[in-house]
């Protein structure tokens, strides 16, 4: 059985995202399930550029999981979405 690739996760820490919760998400190792954590590559990035998109229905902080960007991120939403991506 081939080993699965780790899920790529990018946490935006641009100014808006940082002050609206992105900084807290960088503490992911304190609240993310260890099995899920072992199957992810998580990094902070300077900006995902979503704040500038006109008509965006979601706000900061933004997180990219795989190829999909999610906004209005909370610790619970982060844990749920990352776990879902890992177990997909």
ABEGO torsion letter per residue (X at the ends): XBBBBBBBBBBBABAAAAAAGAAAAAAAAAABBAAAAAABBBBBBABAGAAABBGBABBOBBBBBEABBBBGBBAAAAAAAAAAAAAX
